[in-house]
Amino acid sequence: MKVNIHTHSPKEDELTLSTIGIHPYDAEIATTDTVLSIERSALGVDAIGEIGLDYSCKVDRESQELIFKAQLEVAQQYSKGVVLHCVKAFEPTMKILEKYRLKFVIFHGFIGSKEQALSATSRGYYLSFGERTFRSPKSIDAMRATPIDRLFLETDESHLSIDDIYRKASALLAVPENLLEYITNQNFRHICG
């Protein structure tokens, strides 16, 4: 069974995380009650997510950071991992993450540089790659630089199937598809264990 670490269309024959969280796009409309509802639901999910920072959107950065930190507190309190949305905010995200002890951290839909990939994985974080990766030489370099024991694949909102994503990743990484599937399964077991 293939791991699809982040998808908007879960399928029964794929392994994925159950999550709850406030996306940075919704940070300005989030309230204390919204965060409390996430806290009440935290025990019933694998991770808090999709949360993070998106400095390319119109939502106020201070609002994003406040909601991000509040959710990181919940994740830390309940020993949960986090699934991150991070756009044009890698350094601020990394600086904020330093203050928390989290079960695991996954940068979903990673589109950063090779150097950013190495910085994140050197802290033990995971990177997940999807359809957008294959359109960007920079993201391809980042995926190739990611240690395979820190790698996940995803469909997110893509029209591609997870099988297509694995096939493309296998070719780019020069790793047999069945080995890639085995290792991402091991990574999944590690974070869910």
CYANA upper distance limits for C-alpha pairs under 8 A (distance plus 0.5 A):
  1 MET  CA     13 ASP  CA      6.71
  1 MET  CA     14 GLU  CA      6.25
  1 MET  CA     15 LEU  CA      7.29
  1 MET  CA    181 GLU  CA      8.27
  1 MET  CA    185 ASN  CA      8.47
  2 LYS  CA     13 ASP  CA      8.04
  2 LYS  CA     14 GLU  CA      5.78
  2 LYS  CA     15 LEU  CA      6.63
  2 LYS  CA    162 ILE  CA      8.09
  2 LYS  CA    163 ASP  CA      8.47
  2 LYS  CA    181 GLU  CA      6.38
  2 LYS  CA    184 THR  CA      8.31
  2 LYS  CA    185 ASN  CA      7.57
  3 VAL  CA     14 GLU  CA      6.15
  3 VAL  CA     15 LEU  CA      4.95
  3 VAL  CA     16 THR  CA      6.51
  3 VAL  CA    152 PHE  CA      8.02
  3 VAL  CA    153 LEU  CA      7.58
  3 VAL  CA    154 GLU  CA      8.22
  3 VAL  CA    181 GLU  CA      7.81
  3 VAL  CA    184 THR  CA      6.87
  3 VAL  CA    185 ASN  CA      6.67
  3 VAL  CA    188 PHE  CA      7.77
  4 ASN  CA     14 GLU  CA      6.61
  4 ASN  CA     15 LEU  CA      6.27
  4 ASN  CA     16 THR  CA      5.72
  4 ASN  CA    152 PHE  CA      8.09
  4 ASN  CA    153 LEU  CA      6.37
  4 ASN  CA    154 GLU  CA      5.15
  4 ASN  CA    155 THR  CA      7.11
  4 ASN  CA    162 ILE  CA      6.97
  5 ILE  CA     15 LEU  CA      7.53
  5 ILE  CA     16 THR  CA      5.24
  5 ILE  CA     17 LEU  CA      6.57
  5 ILE  CA    128 SER  CA      7.87
  5 ILE  CA    152 PHE  CA      6.90
  5 ILE  CA    153 LEU  CA      6.72
  5 ILE  CA    154 GLU  CA      5.81
  6 HIS  CA     16 THR  CA      6.92
  6 HIS  CA     17 LEU  CA      7.51
  6 HIS  CA    108 HIS  CA      7.47
  6 HIS  CA    153 LEU  CA      8.37
  6 HIS  CA    154 GLU  CA      5.66
  6 HIS  CA    155 THR  CA      7.00
  6 HIS  CA    156 ASP  CA      5.83
  7 THR  CA     16 THR  CA      8.02
  7 THR  CA    154 GLU  CA      6.82
  7 THR  CA    155 THR  CA      5.82
  7 THR  CA    156 ASP  CA      4.47
  7 THR  CA    157 GLU  CA      6.88
  8 HIS  CA    155 THR  CA      8.35
  8 HIS  CA    156 ASP  CA      6.05
  8 HIS  CA    157 GLU  CA      6.15
  9 SER  CA    156 ASP  CA      8.31
  9 SER  CA    157 GLU  CA      8.04
 10 PRO  CA     14 GLU  CA      7.75
 10 PRO  CA     16 THR  CA      7.71
 17 LEU  CA     45 VAL  CA      8.30
 17 LEU  CA     46 ASP  CA      6.28
 17 LEU  CA     47 ALA  CA      7.45
 18 SER  CA     45 VAL  CA      5.63
 18 SER  CA     46 ASP  CA      5.68
 18 SER  CA     47 ALA  CA      7.00
 19 THR  CA     45 VAL  CA      5.87
 19 THR  CA     46 ASP  CA      6.44
 19 THR  CA     47 ALA  CA      5.41
 19 THR  CA     48 ILE  CA      5.82
 19 THR  CA     49 GLY  CA      5.93
 19 THR  CA     50 GLU  CA      7.79
 20 ILE  CA     38 ILE  CA      6.99
 20 ILE  CA     41 SER  CA      8.06
 20 ILE  CA     42 ALA  CA      7.90
 20 ILE  CA     45 VAL  CA      7.42
 20 ILE  CA     47 ALA  CA      7.46
 20 ILE  CA     48 ILE  CA      5.68
 20 ILE  CA     49 GLY  CA      5.89
 20 ILE  CA     50 GLU  CA      7.64
 21 GLY  CA     38 ILE  CA      6.94
 21 GLY  CA     48 ILE  CA      5.87
 21 GLY  CA     49 GLY  CA      5.02
 21 GLY  CA     50 GLU  CA      6.11
 21 GLY  CA     51 ILE  CA      6.45
 21 GLY  CA     71 GLN  CA      7.85
 22 ILE  CA     26 ASP  CA      6.85
 22 ILE  CA     27 ALA  CA      7.31
 22 ILE  CA     30 ALA  CA      7.95
 22 ILE  CA     35 VAL  CA      8.45
 22 ILE  CA     49 GLY  CA      7.53
 22 ILE  CA     50 GLU  CA      7.20
 22 ILE  CA     51 ILE  CA      6.25
 22 ILE  CA     67 ILE  CA      8.04
 22 ILE  CA     71 GLN  CA      8.46
 23 HIS  CA     27 ALA  CA      7.21
 23 HIS  CA     49 GLY  CA      7.94
 23 HIS  CA     50 GLU  CA      6.13
 23 HIS  CA     51 ILE  CA      5.37
 23 HIS  CA     52 GLY  CA      7.33
 23 HIS  CA     85 HIS  CA      8.09
 24 PRO  CA     51 ILE  CA      6.71
 24 PRO  CA     52 GLY  CA      6.35
 24 PRO  CA     53 LEU  CA      6.16
 24 PRO  CA     54 ASP  CA      6.75
 24 PRO  CA     59 VAL  CA      8.00
 24 PRO  CA     64 GLN  CA      5.97
 24 PRO  CA     67 ILE  CA      8.32
 24 PRO  CA     68 PHE  CA      8.07
 24 PRO  CA     85 HIS  CA      8.22
 25 TYR  CA     54 ASP  CA      8.11
 25 TYR  CA     57 CYS  CA      7.67
 25 TYR  CA     59 VAL  CA      6.73
 25 TYR  CA     64 GLN  CA      8.48
 26 ASP  CA     30 ALA  CA      6.74
 26 ASP  CA     59 VAL  CA      8.32
 27 ALA  CA     59 VAL  CA      7.58
 27 ALA  CA     63 SER  CA      6.19
 27 ALA  CA     64 GLN  CA      5.63
 27 ALA  CA     67 ILE  CA      6.53
 28 GLU  CA     59 VAL  CA      7.03
 28 GLU  CA     60 ASP  CA      7.58
 28 GLU  CA     63 SER  CA      6.23
 28 GLU  CA     64 GLN  CA      7.73
 30 ALA  CA     34 THR  CA      6.30
 30 ALA  CA     35 VAL  CA      7.93
 30 ALA  CA     67 ILE  CA      8.04
 31 THR  CA     35 VAL  CA      7.08
 32 THR  CA     36 LEU  CA      6.65
 33 ASP  CA     37 SER  CA      6.62
 34 THR  CA     38 ILE  CA      7.01
 35 VAL  CA     39 GLU  CA      6.79
 35 VAL  CA     67 ILE  CA      8.38
 35 VAL  CA     70 ALA  CA      7.71
 35 VAL  CA     71 GLN  CA      7.50
 36 LEU  CA     40 ARG  CA      6.65
 37 SER  CA     41 SER  CA      6.71
 38 ILE  CA     42 ALA  CA      6.40
 38 ILE  CA     71 GLN  CA      8.45
 38 ILE  CA     74 VAL  CA      8.41
 39 GLU  CA     74 VAL  CA      6.44
 41 SER  CA     45 VAL  CA      7.56
 42 ALA  CA     47 ALA  CA      8.14
 42 ALA  CA     48 ILE  CA      7.73
 42 ALA  CA     74 VAL  CA      8.06
 42 ALA  CA     75 ALA  CA      8.12
 42 ALA  CA     78 TYR  CA      7.35
 42 ALA  CA     80 LYS  CA      8.34
 43 LEU  CA     78 TYR  CA      7.49
 46 ASP  CA     80 LYS  CA      7.12
 46 ASP  CA     81 GLY  CA      7.64
 46 ASP  CA    192 CYS  CA      7.71
 47 ALA  CA     75 ALA  CA      7.88
 47 ALA  CA     80 LYS  CA      5.75
 47 ALA  CA     81 GLY  CA      5.25
 47 ALA  CA     82 VAL  CA      5.66
 47 ALA  CA     83 VAL  CA      7.24
 48 ILE  CA     71 GLN  CA      7.67
 48 ILE  CA     72 LEU  CA      8.42
 48 ILE  CA     75 ALA  CA      6.64
 48 ILE  CA     80 LYS  CA      7.22
 48 ILE  CA     81 GLY  CA      6.82
 48 ILE  CA     82 VAL  CA      5.28
 48 ILE  CA     83 VAL  CA      6.84
 49 GLY  CA     82 VAL  CA      6.02
 49 GLY  CA     83 VAL  CA      5.06
 49 GLY  CA     84 LEU  CA      6.77
 50 GLU  CA     82 VAL  CA      7.94
 50 GLU  CA     83 VAL  CA      5.62
 50 GLU  CA     84 LEU  CA      5.90
 50 GLU  CA     85 HIS  CA      6.44
 51 ILE  CA     68 PHE  CA      6.76
 51 ILE  CA     71 GLN  CA      8.12
 51 ILE  CA     82 VAL  CA      7.95
 51 ILE  CA     83 VAL  CA      6.92
 51 ILE  CA     84 LEU  CA      5.54
 51 ILE  CA     85 HIS  CA      6.08
 52 GLY  CA     64 GLN  CA      7.86
 52 GLY  CA     65 GLU  CA      8.22
 52 GLY  CA     68 PHE  CA      5.95
 52 GLY  CA     84 LEU  CA      5.70
 52 GLY  CA     85 HIS  CA      5.39
 52 GLY  CA     86 CYS  CA      6.25
 52 GLY  CA     93 THR  CA      7.79
 53 LEU  CA     61 ARG  CA      8.22
 53 LEU  CA     64 GLN  CA      6.55
 53 LEU  CA     65 GLU  CA      7.35
 53 LEU  CA     68 PHE  CA      7.72
 53 LEU  CA     85 HIS  CA      6.79
 53 LEU  CA     86 CYS  CA      5.66
 53 LEU  CA     87 VAL  CA      7.00
 53 LEU  CA     89 ALA  CA      6.60
 53 LEU  CA     93 THR  CA      7.38
 54 ASP  CA     64 GLN  CA      8.36
 54 ASP  CA     85 HIS  CA      7.56
 54 ASP  CA     86 CYS  CA      6.07
 54 ASP  CA     87 VAL  CA      5.04
 54 ASP  CA     88 LYS  CA      6.83
 54 ASP  CA     89 ALA  CA      6.76
 55 TYR  CA     61 ARG  CA      7.33
 55 TYR  CA     87 VAL  CA      6.54
 55 TYR  CA     88 LYS  CA      5.87
 55 TYR  CA     89 ALA  CA      6.33
 56 SER  CA     87 VAL  CA      7.03
 56 SER  CA     88 LYS  CA      6.85
 59 VAL  CA     63 SER  CA      7.88
 59 VAL  CA     64 GLN  CA      7.60
 60 ASP  CA     64 GLN  CA      6.92
 61 ARG  CA     65 GLU  CA      6.64
 62 GLU  CA     66 LEU  CA      6.68
 63 SER  CA     67 ILE  CA      6.78
 64 GLN  CA     68 PHE  CA      6.46
 65 GLU  CA     69 LYS  CA      6.53
 66 LEU  CA     70 ALA  CA      6.69
 67 ILE  CA     71 GLN  CA      6.73
 68 PHE  CA     72 LEU  CA      6.72
 69 LYS  CA     73 GLU  CA      6.70
 69 LYS  CA     96 ILE  CA      8.09
 70 ALA  CA     74 VAL  CA      7.05
 71 GLN  CA     75 ALA  CA      6.71
 72 LEU  CA     76 GLN  CA      6.56
 72 LEU  CA     82 VAL  CA      8.16
 72 LEU  CA    100 TYR  CA      7.60
 72 LEU  CA    102 LEU  CA      8.47
 73 GLU  CA     77 GLN  CA      6.50
 73 GLU  CA    100 TYR  CA      8.06
 74 VAL  CA     78 TYR  CA      6.66
 75 ALA  CA     79 SER  CA      6.28
 75 ALA  CA     80 LYS  CA      5.13
 75 ALA  CA     81 GLY  CA      6.76
 75 ALA  CA     82 VAL  CA      7.43
 75 ALA  CA    102 LEU  CA      7.13
 76 GLN  CA     80 LYS  CA      6.73
 76 GLN  CA     81 GLY  CA      8.43
 76 GLN  CA    100 TYR  CA      7.15
 76 GLN  CA    101 ARG  CA      6.42
 76 GLN  CA    102 LEU  CA      5.79
 76 GLN  CA    103 LYS  CA      8.08
 79 SER  CA    102 LEU  CA      6.86
 79 SER  CA    103 LYS  CA      6.19
 80 LYS  CA    102 LEU  CA      6.80
 80 LYS  CA    103 LYS  CA      5.79
 80 LYS  CA    104 PHE  CA      7.75
 81 GLY  CA    102 LEU  CA      6.07
 81 GLY  CA    103 LYS  CA      5.08
 81 GLY  CA    104 PHE  CA      4.78
 81 GLY  CA    105 VAL  CA      6.17
 81 GLY  CA    106 ILE  CA      8.39
 81 GLY  CA    191 ILE  CA      8.38
 82 VAL  CA    102 LEU  CA      7.98
 82 VAL  CA    103 LYS  CA      8.40
 82 VAL  CA    104 PHE  CA      6.80
 82 VAL  CA    105 VAL  CA      5.54
 82 VAL  CA    106 ILE  CA      6.76
 83 VAL  CA    105 VAL  CA      6.69
 83 VAL  CA    106 ILE  CA      5.37
 83 VAL  CA    107 PHE  CA      6.60
 83 VAL  CA    108 HIS  CA      6.80
 84 LEU  CA    105 VAL  CA      7.80
 84 LEU  CA    106 ILE  CA      6.45
 84 LEU  CA    107 PHE  CA      5.29
 84 LEU  CA    108 HIS  CA      6.23
 85 HIS  CA    107 PHE  CA      7.01
 85 HIS  CA    108 HIS  CA      6.63
 85 HIS  CA    109 GLY  CA      8.05
 86 CYS  CA     90 PHE  CA      6.84
 86 CYS  CA     93 THR  CA      7.86
 86 CYS  CA    107 PHE  CA      7.56
 86 CYS  CA    108 HIS  CA      8.42
 86 CYS  CA    110 PHE  CA      8.31
 89 ALA  CA     93 THR  CA      6.49
 90 PHE  CA     94 MET  CA      6.63
 90 PHE  CA    112 GLY  CA      8.41
 90 PHE  CA    116 GLN  CA      8.14
 91 GLU  CA     95 LYS  CA      6.64
 92 PRO  CA     96 ILE  CA      6.71
 93 THR  CA     97 LEU  CA      6.63
 94 MET  CA     98 GLU  CA      6.92
 94 MET  CA    120 ALA  CA      8.30
 95 LYS  CA     99 LYS  CA      8.15
 96 ILE  CA    100 TYR  CA      8.26
103 LYS  CA    191 ILE  CA      7.87
104 PHE  CA    125 TYR  CA      7.14
104 PHE  CA    126 TYR  CA      8.25
104 PHE  CA    191 ILE  CA      6.90
105 VAL  CA    124 GLY  CA      8.49
105 VAL  CA    125 TYR  CA      5.56
105 VAL  CA    126 TYR  CA      6.54
106 ILE  CA    125 TYR  CA      6.52
106 ILE  CA    126 TYR  CA      5.08
106 ILE  CA    127 LEU  CA      6.02
106 ILE  CA    128 SER  CA      7.28
107 PHE  CA    125 TYR  CA      8.13
107 PHE  CA    126 TYR  CA      6.78
107 PHE  CA    127 LEU  CA      5.40
107 PHE  CA    128 SER  CA      6.55
108 HIS  CA    127 LEU  CA      6.71
108 HIS  CA    128 SER  CA      5.26
108 HIS  CA    129 PHE  CA      7.25
108 HIS  CA    154 GLU  CA      8.42
109 GLY  CA    127 LEU  CA      8.21
109 GLY  CA    128 SER  CA      6.04
109 GLY  CA    129 PHE  CA      5.52
109 GLY  CA    130 GLY  CA      6.31
109 GLY  CA    132 ARG  CA      8.03
109 GLY  CA    133 THR  CA      8.25
109 GLY  CA    154 GLU  CA      7.99
109 GLY  CA    156 ASP  CA      8.09
110 PHE  CA    127 LEU  CA      6.63
110 PHE  CA    128 SER  CA      6.33
110 PHE  CA    129 PHE  CA      6.11
110 PHE  CA    130 GLY  CA      8.44
110 PHE  CA    133 THR  CA      8.07
110 PHE  CA    139 SER  CA      7.87
111 ILE  CA    129 PHE  CA      8.32
111 ILE  CA    132 ARG  CA      8.15
111 ILE  CA    133 THR  CA      6.99
111 ILE  CA    138 LYS  CA      8.04
111 ILE  CA    139 SER  CA      5.58
111 ILE  CA    142 ALA  CA      8.23
112 GLY  CA    116 GLN  CA      6.49
112 GLY  CA    117 ALA  CA      7.21
112 GLY  CA    138 LYS  CA      7.67
112 GLY  CA    139 SER  CA      6.61
112 GLY  CA    142 ALA  CA      7.29
113 SER  CA    117 ALA  CA      6.69
113 SER  CA    138 LYS  CA      6.22
113 SER  CA    139 SER  CA      6.79
113 SER  CA    141 ASP  CA      7.76
113 SER  CA    142 ALA  CA      5.94
114 LYS  CA    118 LEU  CA      6.74
114 LYS  CA    138 LYS  CA      7.59
114 LYS  CA    139 SER  CA      7.92
114 LYS  CA    141 ASP  CA      6.20
114 LYS  CA    142 ALA  CA      4.42
114 LYS  CA    143 MET  CA      8.05
114 LYS  CA    145 ALA  CA      6.56
114 LYS  CA    146 THR  CA      8.48
115 GLU  CA    119 SER  CA      6.65
115 GLU  CA    142 ALA  CA      8.00
116 GLN  CA    120 ALA  CA      6.65
116 GLN  CA    142 ALA  CA      8.27
117 ALA  CA    121 THR  CA      6.60
117 ALA  CA    127 LEU  CA      7.93
117 ALA  CA    142 ALA  CA      6.14
117 ALA  CA    143 MET  CA      8.19
117 ALA  CA    145 ALA  CA      7.46
117 ALA  CA    146 THR  CA      6.73
118 LEU  CA    122 SER  CA      6.34
118 LEU  CA    142 ALA  CA      8.47
118 LEU  CA    145 ALA  CA      7.34
118 LEU  CA    146 THR  CA      7.12
119 SER  CA    123 ARG  CA      7.31
120 ALA  CA    124 GLY  CA      7.34
120 ALA  CA    125 TYR  CA      5.95
120 ALA  CA    126 TYR  CA      7.90
120 ALA  CA    127 LEU  CA      8.48
121 THR  CA    125 TYR  CA      5.31
121 THR  CA    126 TYR  CA      6.66
121 THR  CA    127 LEU  CA      8.06
121 THR  CA    146 THR  CA      7.49
121 THR  CA    147 PRO  CA      7.98
121 THR  CA    150 ARG  CA      7.05
124 GLY  CA    150 ARG  CA      7.91
125 TYR  CA    150 ARG  CA      7.26
126 TYR  CA    150 ARG  CA      5.05
126 TYR  CA    151 LEU  CA      6.26
126 TYR  CA    152 PHE  CA      7.65
127 LEU  CA    146 THR  CA      7.99
127 LEU  CA    150 ARG  CA      6.78
127 LEU  CA    151 LEU  CA      5.77
127 LEU  CA    152 PHE  CA      6.60
128 SER  CA    151 LEU  CA      6.35
128 SER  CA    152 PHE  CA      4.84
128 SER  CA    153 LEU  CA      5.55
128 SER  CA    154 GLU  CA      6.97
129 PHE  CA    133 THR  CA      6.56
129 PHE  CA    143 MET  CA      7.71
129 PHE  CA    151 LEU  CA      8.32
129 PHE  CA    152 PHE  CA      6.92
129 PHE  CA    153 LEU  CA      5.40
129 PHE  CA    154 GLU  CA      6.51
130 GLY  CA    134 PHE  CA      8.14
130 GLY  CA    153 LEU  CA      6.34
130 GLY  CA    154 GLU  CA      5.49
130 GLY  CA    155 THR  CA      6.09
130 GLY  CA    156 ASP  CA      7.65
130 GLY  CA    158 SER  CA      8.43
130 GLY  CA    165 ILE  CA      6.98
131 GLU  CA    135 ARG  CA      8.05
131 GLU  CA    154 GLU  CA      8.48
131 GLU  CA    155 THR  CA      7.29
131 GLU  CA    158 SER  CA      6.98
131 GLU  CA    160 LEU  CA      7.68
131 GLU  CA    165 ILE  CA      7.18
132 ARG  CA    136 SER  CA      7.52
133 THR  CA    137 PRO  CA      8.46
133 THR  CA    139 SER  CA      5.66
133 THR  CA    140 ILE  CA      6.43
133 THR  CA    143 MET  CA      8.43
134 PHE  CA    139 SER  CA      7.85
134 PHE  CA    140 ILE  CA      6.86
134 PHE  CA    168 LYS  CA      8.33
135 ARG  CA    139 SER  CA      8.46
136 SER  CA    140 ILE  CA      6.69
137 PRO  CA    141 ASP  CA      6.69
138 LYS  CA    142 ALA  CA      6.80
139 SER  CA    143 MET  CA      6.61
140 ILE  CA    144 ARG  CA      6.68
140 ILE  CA    172 LEU  CA      8.25
141 ASP  CA    145 ALA  CA      6.67
142 ALA  CA    146 THR  CA      6.76
143 MET  CA    173 LEU  CA      8.47
144 ARG  CA    172 LEU  CA      8.10
144 ARG  CA    173 LEU  CA      6.55
146 THR  CA    150 ARG  CA      7.07
146 THR  CA    151 LEU  CA      7.04
147 PRO  CA    151 LEU  CA      7.17
148 ILE  CA    183 ILE  CA      7.70
148 ILE  CA    184 THR  CA      8.48
149 ASP  CA    183 ILE  CA      7.21
149 ASP  CA    184 THR  CA      7.90
149 ASP  CA    187 ASN  CA      6.73
150 ARG  CA    187 ASN  CA      7.59
151 LEU  CA    184 THR  CA      7.23
151 LEU  CA    187 ASN  CA      8.10
152 PHE  CA    184 THR  CA      6.39
152 PHE  CA    187 ASN  CA      8.25
153 LEU  CA    162 ILE  CA      8.23
153 LEU  CA    165 ILE  CA      7.55
153 LEU  CA    166 TYR  CA      7.66
153 LEU  CA    184 THR  CA      8.39
154 GLU  CA    162 ILE  CA      7.05
154 GLU  CA    165 ILE  CA      7.79
155 THR  CA    159 HIS  CA      8.23
155 THR  CA    160 LEU  CA      7.22
155 THR  CA    161 SER  CA      7.12
155 THR  CA    162 ILE  CA      6.35
155 THR  CA    165 ILE  CA      7.77
160 LEU  CA    164 ASP  CA      6.51
160 LEU  CA    165 ILE  CA      7.41
161 SER  CA    165 ILE  CA      7.01
162 ILE  CA    166 TYR  CA      6.66
163 ASP  CA    167 ARG  CA      6.63
164 ASP  CA    168 LYS  CA      6.71
165 ILE  CA    169 ALA  CA      6.55
166 TYR  CA    170 SER  CA      6.34
166 TYR  CA    177 GLU  CA      7.00
166 TYR  CA    180 LEU  CA      8.06
166 TYR  CA    181 GLU  CA      8.17
167 ARG  CA    171 ALA  CA      6.88
167 ARG  CA    177 GLU  CA      6.90
168 LYS  CA    172 LEU  CA      6.79
169 ALA  CA    173 LEU  CA      6.44
170 SER  CA    174 ALA  CA      6.18
170 SER  CA    175 VAL  CA      5.58
170 SER  CA    176 PRO  CA      6.33
170 SER  CA    177 GLU  CA      5.72
170 SER  CA    180 LEU  CA      7.32
171 ALA  CA    175 VAL  CA      7.35
171 ALA  CA    176 PRO  CA      8.34
175 VAL  CA    179 LEU  CA      7.21
175 VAL  CA    180 LEU  CA      6.91
176 PRO  CA    180 LEU  CA      6.80
177 GLU  CA    181 GLU  CA      6.63
178 ASN  CA    182 TYR  CA      6.65
179 LEU  CA    183 ILE  CA      6.63
180 LEU  CA    184 THR  CA      6.66
181 GLU  CA    185 ASN  CA      6.63
182 TYR  CA    186 GLN  CA      6.80
183 ILE  CA    187 ASN  CA      6.68
184 THR  CA    188 PHE  CA      6.58
185 ASN  CA    189 ARG  CA      6.70
186 GLN  CA    190 HIS  CA      6.63
187 ASN  CA    191 ILE  CA      6.93
188 PHE  CA    192 CYS  CA      6.61
189 ARG  CA    193 GLY  CA      6.15
